[in-house]
Amino acid sequence: MGDGQNVQDMTHAAFVVYLKNEVQRYGSQRAAAHAWGISQQYLCDVLRARRLPGPAILRAVGYELRQRYAPSGEGEKDGDAGG
């Protein structure tokens, strides 16, 4: 995509839905895969959750994978670290 519209973080499941919508814009998986420089089988595997989207797909639609850490509500609290 790369046109500035994709500005939100999303879960993996939401990204796959987004990716399916992007594929529809091309009319077929074959056309999208060709435009993105990846194999049709790889794209199919990503859309069916058999593989994770890699750099080529992410770059093609203007996204990147970022890992985040968030508090779990478990573990040591303030001053409980000992030592």
NORLINBEL-V723353 format. One record per pair of residues at least 4 apart in sequence whose C-alpha atoms are under 6 Angstrom apart, sorted by the first residue. I is the first residue (numbers start at 1). J is the second residue. If there is no record, write none. Layout:
I:J  I:J
//
This chain:
1:61  1:62  2:62  10:14  23:29  23:32  26:31  26:32  29:33  30:40  33:37  33:38  33:39  33:40  36:60  45:50  45:51  46:50  46:51  46:52  46:53  55:59  58:63  58:64  59:63  76:80
//
